[in-house]
Amino acid sequence: MILRSPLSEETVRSLKIGDLVYVSGTVVTGRDAVHMRALEYLSEGKRTPSELQGSTLYHCGPIIEGGKGEWKAVAAGPTTSARMNSLAPEMIRRFGIRAVIGKGGMSKEVSEVMEEVGCVYLAATGGAAVTLANGLSKITGVEWQDLGMAEAMWRFEADRLGPLVVAMDAKGNSLYEEVRKSLVR
């Protein structure tokens, strides 16, 4: 299934764990520093990038070559999302984030906020950075370059980014929790 970003709440709430999807449309990257900067700017009343609102947020530190207008992502593998567990609930609530792409899943607290807001977690395959970069067909801009290439917020026009698995849905279900429970038996 191809999802068109920005995603509607209705689309997000219709997804269930295990669904295989691709994302086309607007995708922004953001790791720890973007989360901290965005939340800091909000608390100070400063402008934040409009693309964060209702976004598909990719936990990724892409490797970019070229210069402005000629940028190209050559590698865009997922970052371990658990690093953002403490910041994600407020980010998802404040920006109405509809999808988070990453690897490894996120905490129960994040899952609860995803259910509340209408957000899903899409698992990307670690080690597939070049293949995933191919799905990020065009760089449309960058914010906060002072944070460095990997930590800046890159804006992409995606074309079939994936495959991605709905690993945490907007109903509170998590493939990671199912695996944990199966191991405890």
SEROKOL-396613 format. One record per atom (N, C-alpha, C, O): residue in one letter; atom name; x, y, z. Coordinates in Angstrom, 1 decimal. Example, Ala and Ser with C-alpha at 12.3 -4.5 7.8 and 13.67 -1.06 7.14 Angstrom:
# SEROKOL-396613
- res,atom,x,y,z
- A,N,13.2,-5.7,7.8
- A,CA,12.3,-4.5,7.8
- A,C,13.2,-3.3,7.8
- A,O,14.2,-3.3,8.5
- S,N,12.8,-2.2,7.1
- S,CA,13.7,-1.1,7.1
- S,C,12.9,0.0,7.9
- S,O,13.4,1.1,8.0
//
This chain:
# SEROKOL-396613
- res,atom,x,y,z
- M,N,0.8,-1.2,0.0
- M,CA,0.0,0.0,0.0
- M,C,0.9,1.2,0.0
- M,O,1.9,1.3,0.8
- I,N,0.6,2.2,-0.8
- I,CA,1.3,3.5,-0.9
- I,C,0.6,4.5,-0.1
- I,O,-0.6,4.8,-0.4
- L,N,1.2,5.1,0.9
- L,CA,0.6,6.2,1.7
- L,C,1.1,7.5,1.1
- L,O,2.3,7.6,0.8
- R,N,0.3,8.5,1.1
- R,CA,0.6,9.8,0.5
- R,C,0.7,10.8,1.7
- R,O,-0.3,11.0,2.4
- S,N,1.9,11.3,1.9
- S,CA,2.2,12.2,3.0
- S,C,2.1,13.6,2.5
- S,O,2.7,13.9,1.5
- P,N,1.5,14.5,3.3
- P,CA,1.0,14.4,4.7
- P,C,-0.2,13.5,4.8
- P,O,-1.1,13.5,3.9
- L,N,-0.2,12.7,5.8
- L,CA,-1.2,11.7,6.1
- L,C,-2.4,12.3,6.8
- L,O,-2.2,13.1,7.7
- S,N,-3.6,11.8,6.5
- S,CA,-4.7,12.2,7.3
- S,C,-4.9,11.3,8.5
- S,O,-4.3,10.2,8.6
- E,N,-5.5,11.9,9.6
- E,CA,-5.7,11.0,10.8
- E,C,-6.6,9.8,10.4
- E,O,-6.3,8.7,11.0
- E,N,-7.5,9.9,9.5
- E,CA,-8.3,8.8,9.1
- E,C,-7.5,7.7,8.5
- E,O,-7.7,6.5,8.8
- T,N,-6.6,8.1,7.6
- T,CA,-5.7,7.1,7.0
- T,C,-4.8,6.4,8.1
- T,O,-4.7,5.1,8.1
- V,N,-4.3,7.2,9.0
- V,CA,-3.4,6.6,10.0
- V,C,-4.2,5.6,10.9
- V,O,-3.7,4.6,11.2
- R,N,-5.4,6.0,11.3
- R,CA,-6.1,5.2,12.2
- R,C,-6.6,3.9,11.5
- R,O,-7.0,2.9,12.2
- S,N,-6.6,3.9,10.2
- S,CA,-7.0,2.7,9.4
- S,C,-5.9,1.6,9.3
- S,O,-6.2,0.5,9.0
- L,N,-4.7,2.0,9.6
- L,CA,-3.6,1.1,9.5
- L,C,-3.5,0.2,10.7
- L,O,-3.9,0.5,11.8
- K,N,-3.0,-1.1,10.5
- K,CA,-2.9,-2.0,11.6
- K,C,-1.5,-2.6,11.6
- K,O,-0.8,-2.7,10.5
- I,N,-1.0,-3.1,12.7
- I,CA,0.3,-3.7,12.8
- I,C,0.4,-4.8,11.8
- I,O,-0.5,-5.6,11.6
- G,N,1.6,-4.9,11.2
- G,CA,1.9,-5.9,10.2
- G,C,1.6,-5.4,8.7
- G,O,2.1,-6.0,7.8
- D,N,0.9,-4.3,8.6
- D,CA,0.7,-3.7,7.2
- D,C,2.0,-3.3,6.6
- D,O,2.9,-2.8,7.3
- L,N,2.2,-3.7,5.3
- L,CA,3.4,-3.3,4.6
- L,C,3.1,-2.1,3.8
- L,O,2.1,-2.1,3.0
- V,N,3.9,-1.0,3.9
- V,CA,3.5,0.3,3.2
- V,C,4.8,0.9,2.6
- V,O,5.9,0.6,3.0
- Y,N,4.5,1.8,1.7
- Y,CA,5.5,2.7,1.1
- Y,C,5.0,4.1,1.3
- Y,O,3.8,4.3,1.4
- V,N,5.9,5.1,1.5
- V,CA,5.5,6.5,1.7
- V,C,5.9,7.3,0.5
- V,O,7.1,7.3,0.1
- S,N,5.0,8.0,-0.1
- S,CA,5.3,9.0,-1.1
- S,C,4.8,10.4,-0.6
- S,O,3.9,10.4,0.2
- G,N,5.4,11.5,-1.0
- G,CA,5.1,12.8,-0.5
- G,C,6.1,13.3,0.4
- G,O,7.3,12.9,0.4
- T,N,5.7,14.3,1.3
- T,CA,6.6,15.0,2.1
- T,C,7.1,14.1,3.3
- T,O,6.2,13.6,4.1
- V,N,8.4,14.1,3.5
- V,CA,9.0,13.4,4.7
- V,C,10.1,14.3,5.2
- V,O,10.9,14.9,4.4
- V,N,10.1,14.5,6.5
- V,CA,11.2,15.3,7.1
- V,C,12.0,14.4,8.1
- V,O,11.5,13.4,8.6
- T,N,13.3,14.7,8.2
- T,CA,14.2,13.9,9.1
- T,C,14.3,14.7,10.4
- T,O,14.3,15.9,10.4
- G,N,14.5,13.9,11.4
- G,CA,14.7,14.5,12.7
- G,C,15.2,13.5,13.8
- G,O,14.5,12.5,14.0
- R,N,16.3,13.8,14.3
- R,CA,16.8,13.0,15.4
- R,C,16.8,13.8,16.7
- R,O,16.1,14.8,16.8
- D,N,17.6,13.4,17.7
- D,CA,17.6,14.1,19.0
- D,C,17.6,15.6,18.9
- D,O,16.8,16.3,19.5
- A,N,18.6,16.2,18.1
- A,CA,18.8,17.6,18.1
- A,C,17.6,18.3,17.5
- A,O,17.3,19.4,18.0
- V,N,16.9,17.8,16.5
- V,CA,15.8,18.4,15.9
- V,C,14.6,18.4,16.9
- V,O,13.9,19.4,17.1
- H,N,14.5,17.3,17.6
- H,CA,13.4,17.2,18.7
- H,C,13.7,18.3,19.7
- H,O,12.8,19.1,20.1
- M,N,14.9,18.4,20.2
- M,CA,15.3,19.4,21.3
- M,C,15.1,20.8,20.8
- M,O,14.5,21.7,21.5
- R,N,15.6,21.1,19.5
- R,CA,15.5,22.4,19.0
- R,C,14.0,22.8,18.8
- R,O,13.6,23.9,19.2
- A,N,13.2,22.0,18.2
- A,CA,11.8,22.3,17.9
- A,C,11.1,22.6,19.2
- A,O,10.3,23.5,19.3
- L,N,11.3,21.7,20.2
- L,CA,10.5,21.9,21.5
- L,C,11.0,23.2,22.2
- L,O,10.3,23.9,22.8
- E,N,12.3,23.5,22.1
- E,CA,12.9,24.7,22.7
- E,C,12.3,25.9,22.0
- E,O,11.9,26.9,22.7
- Y,N,12.2,25.9,20.7
- Y,CA,11.7,27.0,19.9
- Y,C,10.2,27.3,20.3
- Y,O,9.8,28.4,20.5
- L,N,9.5,26.2,20.5
- L,CA,8.1,26.3,20.9
- L,C,8.0,27.0,22.2
- L,O,7.2,27.9,22.4
- S,N,8.8,26.5,23.2
- S,CA,8.7,27.1,24.5
- S,C,9.1,28.6,24.6
- S,O,8.7,29.3,25.5
- E,N,10.0,29.0,23.6
- E,CA,10.4,30.4,23.5
- E,C,9.6,31.2,22.6
- E,O,9.8,32.4,22.4
- G,N,8.5,30.6,22.0
- G,CA,7.7,31.3,21.1
- G,C,8.3,31.7,19.7
- G,O,7.8,32.5,19.0
- K,N,9.3,30.9,19.4
- K,CA,10.0,31.1,18.1
- K,C,9.3,30.3,17.0
- K,O,8.6,29.3,17.3
- R,N,9.5,30.7,15.8
- R,CA,8.9,30.0,14.6
- R,C,9.6,28.6,14.5
- R,O,10.8,28.5,14.6
- T,N,8.8,27.6,14.2
- T,CA,9.3,26.3,13.9
- T,C,8.9,26.0,12.5
- T,O,8.0,26.5,11.9
- P,N,9.7,25.1,11.8
- P,CA,9.4,24.7,10.4
- P,C,7.9,24.2,10.3
- P,O,7.5,23.3,11.0
- S,N,7.2,24.8,9.4
- S,CA,5.8,24.4,9.2
- S,C,5.6,22.9,8.8
- S,O,4.6,22.3,9.0
- E,N,6.7,22.4,8.1
- E,CA,6.6,21.0,7.7
- E,C,6.5,20.0,8.8
- E,O,6.2,18.8,8.6
- L,N,6.9,20.4,10.0
- L,CA,6.7,19.5,11.2
- L,C,5.3,19.2,11.5
- L,O,5.0,18.1,12.0
- Q,N,4.4,20.2,11.3
- Q,CA,3.0,20.0,11.6
- Q,C,2.4,18.9,10.8
- Q,O,2.4,18.9,9.5
- G,N,1.8,17.8,11.5
- G,CA,1.2,16.7,10.8
- G,C,2.2,15.9,9.9
- G,O,1.8,15.2,9.0
- S,N,3.4,15.9,10.3
- S,CA,4.5,15.3,9.5
- S,C,4.6,13.8,9.5
- S,O,4.0,13.1,10.4
- T,N,5.3,13.3,8.5
- T,CA,5.9,12.0,8.6
- T,C,7.4,12.3,8.9
- T,O,8.1,12.8,8.1
- L,N,7.7,11.9,10.1
- L,CA,9.1,12.2,10.7
- L,C,9.9,11.0,10.7
- L,O,9.6,10.0,11.3
- Y,N,11.0,11.1,9.9
- Y,CA,11.9,10.0,9.8
- Y,C,13.1,10.1,10.7
- Y,O,13.9,11.1,10.6
- H,N,13.3,9.2,11.7
- H,CA,14.4,9.2,12.6
- H,C,15.6,8.7,11.7
- H,O,15.9,7.5,11.6
- C,N,16.3,9.7,11.2
- C,CA,17.4,9.4,10.2
- C,C,18.4,10.5,10.2
- C,O,18.0,11.7,10.3
- G,N,19.7,10.2,10.1
- G,CA,20.7,11.2,9.9
- G,C,21.3,10.9,8.5
- G,O,22.3,10.2,8.4
- P,N,20.7,11.5,7.4
- P,CA,21.1,11.1,6.1
- P,C,22.5,11.6,5.7
- P,O,23.0,12.6,6.3
- I,N,23.1,11.0,4.8
- I,CA,24.4,11.4,4.2
- I,C,24.0,12.1,2.9
- I,O,23.4,11.4,2.0
- I,N,24.3,13.4,2.8
- I,CA,23.9,14.2,1.7
- I,C,25.2,14.6,0.9
- I,O,26.2,15.0,1.5
- E,N,25.1,14.6,-0.4
- E,CA,26.2,15.1,-1.2
- E,C,25.7,16.2,-2.1
- E,O,24.5,16.3,-2.3
- G,N,26.6,17.1,-2.6
- G,CA,26.2,18.2,-3.4
- G,C,26.0,19.4,-2.6
- G,O,26.3,19.5,-1.4
- G,N,25.5,20.5,-3.3
- G,CA,25.2,21.8,-2.6
- G,C,23.8,22.2,-2.9
- G,O,23.0,21.5,-3.6
- K,N,23.4,23.3,-2.3
- K,CA,22.0,23.8,-2.4
- K,C,21.5,23.7,-3.9
- K,O,22.2,24.2,-4.8
- G,N,20.3,23.1,-4.0
- G,CA,19.7,23.0,-5.3
- G,C,20.2,21.7,-6.1
- G,O,19.6,21.3,-7.0
- E,N,21.3,21.2,-5.6
- E,CA,21.9,20.0,-6.2
- E,C,22.1,18.9,-5.2
- E,O,22.9,17.9,-5.4
- W,N,21.5,19.0,-4.0
- W,CA,21.6,18.0,-3.0
- W,C,21.1,16.6,-3.4
- W,O,20.1,16.6,-4.2
- K,N,21.7,15.6,-2.9
- K,CA,21.2,14.2,-3.1
- K,C,21.5,13.4,-1.9
- K,O,22.6,13.4,-1.4
- A,N,20.5,12.6,-1.4
- A,CA,20.7,11.7,-0.3
- A,C,21.4,10.4,-0.9
- A,O,20.8,9.8,-1.8
- V,N,22.6,10.1,-0.4
- V,CA,23.2,8.9,-0.8
- V,C,23.0,7.7,0.1
- V,O,23.2,6.6,-0.2
- A,N,22.7,8.0,1.4
- A,CA,22.4,7.0,2.4
- A,C,21.4,7.6,3.4
- A,O,21.6,8.8,3.8
- A,N,20.4,6.9,3.7
- A,CA,19.4,7.4,4.6
- A,C,18.8,6.2,5.5
- A,O,17.6,5.9,5.3
- G,N,19.6,5.6,6.3
- G,CA,19.2,4.5,7.1
- G,C,18.5,5.0,8.4
- G,O,18.8,6.1,8.8
- P,N,17.7,4.2,9.0
- P,CA,16.9,4.6,10.2
- P,C,17.8,4.6,11.4
- P,O,18.8,3.8,11.5
- T,N,17.6,5.6,12.3
- T,CA,18.2,5.7,13.6
- T,C,17.4,4.9,14.6
- T,O,16.2,4.8,14.4
- T,N,18.0,4.4,15.6
- T,CA,17.3,3.7,16.7
- T,C,16.4,4.7,17.4
- T,O,16.8,5.6,18.0
- S,N,15.1,4.5,17.3
- S,CA,14.1,5.4,17.7
- S,C,14.0,5.6,19.2
- S,O,13.6,6.6,19.7
- A,N,14.4,4.5,20.0
- A,CA,14.3,4.6,21.4
- A,C,15.0,5.8,22.0
- A,O,14.8,6.2,23.1
- R,N,16.0,6.3,21.3
- R,CA,16.8,7.4,21.7
- R,C,15.9,8.6,21.9
- R,O,16.2,9.5,22.7
- M,N,14.8,8.7,21.2
- M,CA,13.9,9.8,21.2
- M,C,12.7,9.6,22.2
- M,O,11.8,10.4,22.2
- N,N,12.7,8.5,22.9
- N,CA,11.5,8.2,23.8
- N,C,11.1,9.3,24.7
- N,O,9.9,9.5,24.9
- S,N,12.1,10.0,25.3
- S,CA,11.7,11.0,26.3
- S,C,11.2,12.3,25.6
- S,O,10.5,13.1,26.2
- L,N,11.5,12.5,24.3
- L,CA,11.1,13.7,23.6
- L,C,9.9,13.5,22.7
- L,O,9.2,14.4,22.4
- A,N,9.7,12.3,22.3
- A,CA,8.7,12.0,21.3
- A,C,7.2,12.3,21.8
- A,O,6.5,12.8,21.0
- P,N,6.8,12.0,23.0
- P,CA,5.5,12.3,23.4
- P,C,5.1,13.7,23.1
- P,O,4.0,14.0,22.6
- E,N,5.9,14.7,23.6
- E,CA,5.6,16.1,23.4
- E,C,5.7,16.5,21.9
- E,O,4.9,17.3,21.5
- M,N,6.7,16.0,21.2
- M,CA,6.8,16.2,19.8
- M,C,5.5,15.8,19.0
- M,O,4.9,16.6,18.2
- I,N,5.1,14.6,19.3
- I,CA,3.9,14.1,18.6
- I,C,2.6,14.9,19.0
- I,O,1.9,15.2,18.1
- R,N,2.5,15.2,20.2
- R,CA,1.3,16.0,20.7
- R,C,1.4,17.5,20.1
- R,O,0.4,17.9,19.5
- R,N,2.5,18.1,20.2
- R,CA,2.6,19.5,19.9
- R,C,2.5,19.8,18.3
- R,O,2.0,20.8,17.9
- F,N,3.1,18.8,17.6
- F,CA,3.1,19.0,16.1
- F,C,2.1,18.1,15.4
- F,O,2.0,18.1,14.2
- G,N,1.3,17.3,16.1
- G,CA,0.4,16.4,15.5
- G,C,1.0,15.5,14.5
- G,O,0.4,15.2,13.4
- I,N,2.2,14.9,14.8
- I,CA,2.9,14.0,13.9
- I,C,2.0,12.8,13.6
- I,O,1.4,12.2,14.5
- R,N,1.9,12.4,12.4
- R,CA,1.1,11.3,11.9
- R,C,1.8,10.0,11.8
- R,O,1.3,8.9,11.9
- A,N,3.1,10.1,11.5
- A,CA,3.9,8.9,11.3
- A,C,5.4,9.1,11.7
- A,O,5.9,10.2,11.4
- V,N,5.9,8.1,12.4
- V,CA,7.3,8.2,12.7
- V,C,8.0,7.0,12.1
- V,O,7.5,5.8,12.2
- I,N,9.0,7.2,11.3
- I,CA,9.8,6.1,10.7
- I,C,11.1,5.9,11.4
- I,O,11.8,6.9,11.7
- G,N,11.4,4.7,11.8
- G,CA,12.7,4.4,12.5
- G,C,13.0,3.0,12.6
- G,O,12.4,2.2,11.8
- K,N,13.8,2.6,13.5
- K,CA,14.1,1.2,13.8
- K,C,14.0,0.9,15.3
- K,O,14.4,1.8,16.1
- G,N,13.6,-0.3,15.6
- G,CA,13.7,-0.7,17.0
- G,C,12.5,-0.4,17.9
- G,O,12.4,-0.9,19.0
- G,N,11.5,0.4,17.4
- G,CA,10.3,0.7,18.2
- G,C,10.5,1.7,19.2
- G,O,11.6,2.3,19.3
- M,N,9.4,2.0,19.9
- M,CA,9.5,3.1,20.9
- M,C,8.7,2.6,22.2
- M,O,8.1,1.5,22.2
- S,N,8.8,3.4,23.2
- S,CA,8.3,3.0,24.5
- S,C,6.7,2.9,24.6
- S,O,6.0,3.4,23.7
- K,N,6.2,2.3,25.6
- K,CA,4.8,2.3,25.9
- K,C,4.2,3.7,26.0
- K,O,3.1,3.9,25.5
- E,N,4.9,4.6,26.6
- E,CA,4.4,6.0,26.8
- E,C,4.2,6.6,25.4
- E,O,3.2,7.3,25.1
- V,N,5.2,6.4,24.5
- V,CA,5.1,6.9,23.1
- V,C,3.9,6.2,22.4
- V,O,3.1,6.9,21.7
- S,N,3.7,4.9,22.6
- S,CA,2.6,4.2,22.0
- S,C,1.2,4.8,22.5
- S,O,0.3,5.0,21.7
- E,N,1.1,5.2,23.7
- E,CA,-0.1,5.8,24.3
- E,C,-0.4,7.1,23.6
- E,O,-1.5,7.4,23.3
- V,N,0.7,7.9,23.4
- V,CA,0.5,9.2,22.8
- V,C,0.1,9.0,21.3
- V,O,-0.7,9.8,20.8
- M,N,0.7,8.0,20.6
- M,CA,0.4,7.7,19.2
- M,C,-1.1,7.4,19.1
- M,O,-1.8,7.8,18.2
- E,N,-1.6,6.6,20.1
- E,CA,-3.0,6.3,20.1
- E,C,-3.9,7.5,20.3
- E,O,-4.9,7.7,19.6
- E,N,-3.5,8.3,21.2
- E,CA,-4.2,9.6,21.5
- E,C,-4.3,10.5,20.3
- E,O,-5.4,11.1,20.0
- V,N,-3.2,10.7,19.7
- V,CA,-3.1,11.7,18.6
- V,C,-3.5,11.2,17.2
- V,O,-4.0,11.9,16.4
- G,N,-3.2,9.9,17.0
- G,CA,-3.5,9.3,15.7
- G,C,-2.2,9.3,14.9
- G,O,-2.0,10.1,14.0
- C,N,-1.2,8.5,15.4
- C,CA,0.1,8.4,14.8
- C,C,0.5,7.0,14.7
- C,O,0.1,6.2,15.6
- V,N,1.3,6.6,13.8
- V,CA,1.8,5.2,13.6
- V,C,3.3,5.2,13.6
- V,O,4.0,6.2,13.3
- Y,N,3.9,4.1,14.0
- Y,CA,5.4,3.9,13.9
- Y,C,5.6,2.9,12.7
- Y,O,5.1,1.8,12.7
- L,N,6.4,3.4,11.8
- L,CA,6.7,2.6,10.6
- L,C,8.2,2.1,10.7
- L,O,9.1,2.9,10.7
- A,N,8.4,0.8,10.8
- A,CA,9.7,0.3,10.9
- A,C,10.4,0.1,9.6
- A,O,9.9,-0.4,8.6
- A,N,11.6,0.7,9.5
- A,CA,12.5,0.6,8.3
- A,C,13.6,-0.4,8.7
- A,O,13.9,-0.6,9.8
- T,N,14.1,-1.0,7.6
- T,CA,15.1,-2.0,7.8
- T,C,16.5,-1.4,8.0
- T,O,16.9,-0.6,7.2
- G,N,17.1,-1.7,9.1
- G,CA,18.5,-1.2,9.4
- G,C,19.4,-1.9,8.4
- G,O,19.2,-3.0,8.0
- G,N,20.4,-1.2,7.9
- G,CA,21.4,-1.7,7.0
- G,C,21.0,-1.5,5.5
- G,O,21.7,-1.9,4.6
- A,N,19.8,-0.9,5.3
- A,CA,19.3,-0.6,3.9
- A,C,19.4,0.8,3.6
- A,O,18.5,1.3,2.9
- A,N,20.4,1.5,4.1
- A,CA,20.5,3.0,3.9
- A,C,20.5,3.5,2.5
- A,O,19.8,4.5,2.2
- V,N,21.2,2.8,1.6
- V,CA,21.2,3.2,0.2
- V,C,19.9,2.9,-0.5
- V,O,19.4,3.8,-1.2
- T,N,19.3,1.8,-0.2
- T,CA,18.0,1.5,-0.8
- T,C,16.9,2.5,-0.3
- T,O,16.1,3.0,-1.1
- L,N,16.9,2.8,1.0
- L,CA,16.0,3.8,1.5
- L,C,16.2,5.2,0.9
- L,O,15.3,5.9,0.7
- A,N,17.5,5.6,0.7
- A,CA,17.8,6.9,0.1
- A,C,17.2,7.0,-1.3
- A,O,16.8,8.1,-1.7
- N,N,17.1,5.9,-2.0
- N,CA,16.5,5.9,-3.3
- N,C,15.0,6.3,-3.3
- N,O,14.5,6.8,-4.3
- G,N,14.4,6.0,-2.2
- G,CA,13.0,6.4,-2.0
- G,C,12.8,7.9,-1.7
- G,O,11.7,8.4,-1.7
- L,N,13.9,8.6,-1.4
- L,CA,13.8,10.0,-1.1
- L,C,14.3,10.7,-2.3
- L,O,15.5,11.2,-2.4
- S,N,13.4,10.9,-3.3
- S,CA,13.8,11.3,-4.6
- S,C,14.3,12.7,-4.7
- S,O,15.1,13.0,-5.7
- K,N,13.8,13.6,-3.9
- K,CA,14.2,15.0,-4.0
- K,C,14.3,15.7,-2.7
- K,O,13.4,15.6,-1.9
- I,N,15.4,16.5,-2.5
- I,CA,15.5,17.3,-1.3
- I,C,14.9,18.6,-1.6
- I,O,15.3,19.3,-2.5
- T,N,13.9,19.0,-0.8
- T,CA,13.2,20.3,-1.0
- T,C,13.7,21.4,-0.1
- T,O,13.2,22.6,-0.2
- G,N,14.6,21.1,0.9
- G,CA,15.1,22.1,1.8
- G,C,15.7,21.5,3.0
- G,O,15.7,20.3,3.2
- V,N,16.3,22.4,3.8
- V,CA,16.9,22.0,5.1
- V,C,16.7,23.1,6.1
- V,O,16.8,24.2,5.7
- E,N,16.5,22.7,7.3
- E,CA,16.4,23.6,8.4
- E,C,17.5,23.3,9.4
- E,O,17.9,22.1,9.6
- W,N,18.0,24.3,10.1
- W,CA,18.9,24.1,11.2
- W,C,20.2,23.4,10.8
- W,O,20.6,22.4,11.5
- Q,N,20.8,23.8,9.7
- Q,CA,22.1,23.2,9.2
- Q,C,23.2,23.4,10.3
- Q,O,24.2,22.6,10.2
- D,N,23.1,24.3,11.2
- D,CA,24.1,24.5,12.2
- D,C,24.2,23.3,13.1
- D,O,25.2,23.1,13.8
- L,N,23.2,22.4,13.1
- L,CA,23.3,21.2,13.9
- L,C,24.2,20.1,13.2
- L,O,24.5,19.1,13.9
- G,N,24.6,20.3,12.0
- G,CA,25.4,19.3,11.3
- G,C,24.5,18.5,10.3
- G,O,23.3,18.5,10.5
- M,N,25.1,17.9,9.4
- M,CA,24.4,17.1,8.3
- M,C,23.4,16.1,8.9
- M,O,22.2,16.1,8.5
- A,N,23.9,15.3,9.8
- A,CA,23.0,14.2,10.3
- A,C,21.9,14.7,11.3
- A,O,20.9,14.1,11.3
- E,N,22.1,15.8,11.9
- E,CA,21.2,16.3,12.9
- E,C,20.2,17.4,12.4
- E,O,19.2,17.7,13.0
- A,N,20.5,17.9,11.2
- A,CA,19.7,19.0,10.6
- A,C,18.3,18.3,10.2
- A,O,18.2,17.1,10.1
- M,N,17.3,19.2,10.0
- M,CA,16.0,18.7,9.6
- M,C,15.9,18.8,8.0
- M,O,15.8,19.9,7.5
- W,N,16.1,17.7,7.3
- W,CA,16.0,17.7,5.9
- W,C,14.6,17.5,5.4
- W,O,13.8,16.6,6.0
- R,N,14.1,18.2,4.4
- R,CA,12.8,18.0,3.8
- R,C,12.9,17.3,2.5
- R,O,13.7,17.7,1.6
- F,N,12.2,16.2,2.3
- F,CA,12.3,15.4,1.1
- F,C,10.9,15.3,0.5
- F,O,9.9,15.4,1.1
- E,N,10.9,15.1,-0.8
- E,CA,9.8,14.6,-1.6
- E,C,10.1,13.1,-1.8
- E,O,11.0,12.8,-2.6
- A,N,9.3,12.2,-1.1
- A,CA,9.6,10.8,-1.2
- A,C,8.8,10.2,-2.4
- A,O,7.7,10.6,-2.7
- D,N,9.3,9.1,-2.9
- D,CA,8.7,8.4,-4.0
- D,C,8.9,6.9,-3.7
- D,O,9.9,6.3,-4.0
- R,N,7.8,6.3,-3.0
- R,CA,7.9,4.9,-2.6
- R,C,9.0,4.6,-1.6
- R,O,9.8,3.7,-1.8
- L,N,9.1,5.4,-0.6
- L,CA,10.1,5.1,0.5
- L,C,9.6,3.9,1.2
- L,O,8.5,3.8,1.7
- G,N,10.5,2.9,1.2
- G,CA,10.2,1.7,1.9
- G,C,10.9,0.5,1.3
- G,O,11.8,0.7,0.5
- P,N,10.4,-0.7,1.6
- P,CA,9.2,-1.0,2.3
- P,C,9.3,-0.8,3.8
- P,O,10.4,-0.9,4.4
- L,N,8.2,-0.4,4.4
- L,CA,8.1,-0.1,5.8
- L,C,7.0,-1.0,6.4
- L,O,6.0,-1.2,5.7
- V,N,7.1,-1.4,7.7
- V,CA,6.1,-2.2,8.3
- V,C,5.5,-1.3,9.4
- V,O,6.1,-0.7,10.2
- V,N,4.1,-1.4,9.5
- V,CA,3.4,-0.7,10.6
- V,C,3.7,-1.6,11.8
- V,O,3.1,-2.6,12.0
- A,N,4.6,-1.1,12.7
- A,CA,5.0,-1.8,13.8
- A,C,4.3,-1.4,15.1
- A,O,4.3,-2.1,16.1
- M,N,3.8,-0.2,15.1
- M,CA,3.0,0.4,16.2
- M,C,1.9,1.1,15.6
- M,O,2.1,2.1,14.8
- D,N,0.6,0.7,15.9
- D,CA,-0.5,1.4,15.2
- D,C,-1.1,2.4,16.1
- D,O,-0.7,2.6,17.3
- A,N,-2.1,3.1,15.6
- A,CA,-2.8,4.1,16.4
- A,C,-3.9,3.6,17.3
- A,O,-4.7,4.3,17.8
- K,N,-3.9,2.3,17.4
- K,CA,-4.9,1.6,18.3
- K,C,-4.2,1.1,19.6
- K,O,-4.8,0.4,20.4
- G,N,-2.9,1.4,19.7
- G,CA,-2.1,1.0,20.9
- G,C,-1.4,-0.4,20.7
- G,O,-0.9,-0.9,21.7
- N,N,-1.5,-1.0,19.5
- N,CA,-0.9,-2.3,19.3
- N,C,0.6,-2.1,18.8
- N,O,0.9,-1.1,18.2
- S,N,1.4,-3.1,19.2
- S,CA,2.8,-3.0,18.9
- S,C,3.4,-4.4,18.6
- S,O,3.2,-5.3,19.4
- L,N,4.0,-4.5,17.5
- L,CA,4.7,-5.8,17.1
- L,C,5.8,-6.1,18.1
- L,O,6.0,-7.2,18.4
- Y,N,6.4,-5.1,18.6
- Y,CA,7.5,-5.3,19.6
- Y,C,7.0,-5.8,20.9
- Y,O,7.6,-6.7,21.5
- E,N,5.8,-5.4,21.4
- E,CA,5.2,-5.9,22.6
- E,C,4.7,-7.3,22.4
- E,O,4.8,-8.2,23.2
- E,N,4.2,-7.6,21.2
- E,CA,3.8,-9.0,20.9
- E,C,5.0,-9.9,20.9
- E,O,4.8,-11.1,21.4
- V,N,6.1,-9.5,20.4
- V,CA,7.3,-10.4,20.4
- V,C,7.7,-10.6,21.9
- V,O,8.0,-11.7,22.3
- R,N,7.8,-9.5,22.7
- R,CA,8.2,-9.6,24.1
- R,C,7.3,-10.6,24.8
- R,O,7.8,-11.4,25.6
- K,N,6.0,-10.5,24.6
- K,CA,5.0,-11.3,25.3
- K,C,5.2,-12.8,24.9
- K,O,5.1,-13.7,25.7
- S,N,5.5,-13.0,23.6
- S,CA,5.7,-14.4,23.2
- S,C,7.0,-15.0,23.7
- S,O,7.1,-16.2,23.9
- L,N,8.0,-14.2,24.1
- L,CA,9.2,-14.7,24.7
- L,C,9.1,-15.0,26.2
- L,O,9.8,-15.8,26.8
- V,N,8.1,-14.4,26.8
- V,CA,7.9,-14.5,28.3
- V,C,7.2,-15.8,28.6
- V,O,7.3,-16.3,29.8
- R,N,6.5,-16.4,27.7
- R,CA,5.7,-17.6,28.0
- R,C,6.4,-18.6,28.7
- R,O,5.9,-19.7,29.0
//
